Amino acid sequence: MYSLSASEVRPTGEGRGLRRDAIDDLLLYRPFAARDRRREDFLEVAQRRLAQGQHVYTFTADGALLHYSWLEEGTERAGSEFDHEFRLPGPAAILWDDYTRPDARGRGLQTRSIHRRLQDAAAGGQTRMFIGVRADNAISRHNIEKVGFTHWASGWARYRLGHVKRWITYARPDTGLDAAPGLAPTRVAAVPRHLWP
């Protein structure tokens, strides 16, 4: 999990080609790989998130949805695909669920989307922004770090004999969270992924 203060958001013109909350763009979604969501499931999830006040950013070309990403504002928690629950220090903006079709990667769409969401979140009065990424996703980590995000916390999971132990460690002792003092691992309750927006 990475963090960035609104005071560190640099004005940029990047992200102009992305559209915000464009439902007609979402209708262009088609699964690219077997592991991608079915179209019906994708649209159902998108509709639910939009109804909750989240914002989607999209990029299309030649009648196809090539990139989408989400922004949730004013939240005090963030999840992970391994069912962690990161408790945030006060209401914050979460940049999450970034996806670029494999045939559109390498065009800078994720970086442009991050810039756009940061600009919109800061303009909306958010003072702190967070974004999560898997440790093994070197390309996304590079994109996140070059925008200015710094490491804030890590979620860990140990699987053994059908059981899982999850915990979170924080990069600095001054995270502002009473529930996670210092760098000591903090055990967190598992939150099923289907409960996340």
Beta strands, then each sheet from edge to edge (+ up, - down):
strand 1: 2-5
strand 2: 19-20
strand 3: 55-61
strand 4: 64-79
strand 5: 85-100
strand 6: 128-131
strand 7: 150-151
strand 8: 153-160
strand 9: 163-170
strand 10: 186-187
sheet 1: 2+ 3- 4+ 5- 6- 1+ 7-
sheet 2: 8+ 9- 10+
end
